[in-house]
Amino acid sequence: MQNKKSINAWCMYDWANSVYSLVIKSSIFPVFYNTATLKAFDGEIVNFFGFEFINTALYSFAIAFSFLVIAILSPFLSGIADYTDSKKSFMKFFTYMGALSCMGLFFFTGKNIEWAIICSIFASIGYTGSLVFYNSFLPVITTPDQFDRVSAKGFSLGYVGSLILLIINLVCISNPSWFGLEQTGIIARISFLTVGLWWLGFAQITFRGLKAEKGHPLQNEHWLLKGYKELLNVVNLVRQMPILKTYLVSFFFYSMGVQTVMYMAASFGSKELNLPGPKLIMTVLIINAVAIAGAYFFAWYSKKYSNKASLLFMLIIWVGICIYAYFVYTDYQFYILAFVVGLVMGGIQSLSRSTYSKLIPRETHDHASFFSFYDVTEKIAVVIGTLSYGLIEELTGSMRNSTIALGFFFLIGIIILSFAKLNEKTNKKVLAG
């Protein structure tokens, strides 16, 4: 069970795929996309297959659509993966889809916005889809007493790897003269190529290190039925696990807050504080650098006390973050906010994954199906959280009011989690208190 080679290989996938999250989702691509479409269409209104949209709204719709696709597909695909023990094959499929789609963004110049949106959708589906099967390996490669440490190691490697590539790309973009160029557009597009190559290249370490297990043969005419039956088995198991259900409900509410903060932090700085692009990217760097320490600190804290105590501690800090954000007016205050966000972001992501792994029955082979519940919960939380954030801003005219609303999501998560009698030492079939 405990295999150092497999653990290191598994952790390297965070190193491989996190560059998508940082470079494509959070920093360089959104800036390039906004600049390129403004220039190509002489304003914010773009033409997409004959329909007109605001450029940023269109991109938001594309990402939301990708989440919806994965939320629908992953439960059935994970059921098939569990029945056939083909988690690694599905993980490979989504990895190649995501990495090649990132590389496809190199060909986006502004006018061909349809190409950019299609590539963005497939890149997001590839990234999100691969994580379902990647996360499901955690209970396979190590023992429950090591879940927190191994999960933290994975996230930390992801933060380090993505920071390295982002810094390399930013240095190149800031110095176009090194390449005999006057403009940075082509260098930004090359950065999308580097993301795909990095993701694809380092993922090979993971694929070589993780063992493919032999499962049941699957006849083509029964693939959907087998996937559905496997999913139904897991649904019935979850119904018998009140602690797991309580944890998932709490995770759902606080994920609305966590994921929305991650997606909207840059927009908040740009709109409420009028921070320029370089300062916003500096904020992203701060968050990801501090998240490394946060992942390890809260893994240590959970070992010393408990997962529940560590999660509750972080959620209380998140409530404070939401309140503090309402009163942030300067760039230095925003940097302080980013520092604290990074500290708890690394911890909450890592510990949420490892805590869920501890609540899965030890004797089950349906790891992918269990983690599809986890993934779908998170994706639906993203959709509801970001929609709530935008709706409150639309009604009140201020993102500051939206941050206060996020605080209530965290508060609900705290209340629900406080009732969960997390059993972290054993993983019985039915985890009742």
ABEGO torsion letter per residue (X at the ends): XBBAAAAAAAAAAAAAAAAAAAAAAABAAAAAAAAAAAAAAGEABBBBGGBBBBAAAAAAAAAAAAAAAAAAAAAAAAAAAAAAGAAAAAAAAAAAAAAAAAAAAAABAGABAAAAAAAAAAAAAAAAAAAAAAAAAAAAABBAAAAAAAAAAAAAAAAAAAAAAAAAAAAAAABAAAAGBABAAAAAAAAAAAAAAAAAAAAAAAAAABBBBBBBBBBAAAAAAAAAAAAAAAAAAAAABAAAAAAAAAAAAAAAAAAAAAAAAAAAAAAAAGBBAAAAAAAAAAAAAAAAAAAAAAAAAAAABBAAAAAAAAAAAAAAAAAAAAABABAAAAAAAAAAAAAAAAAAAAAAAAAAAAABBAABAAAAAAAAAAAAAAAAAAAAAAAAAAAAAAAAGBAAAAAAAAAAAAAAAAAAAAABBBBAABBBABBBX
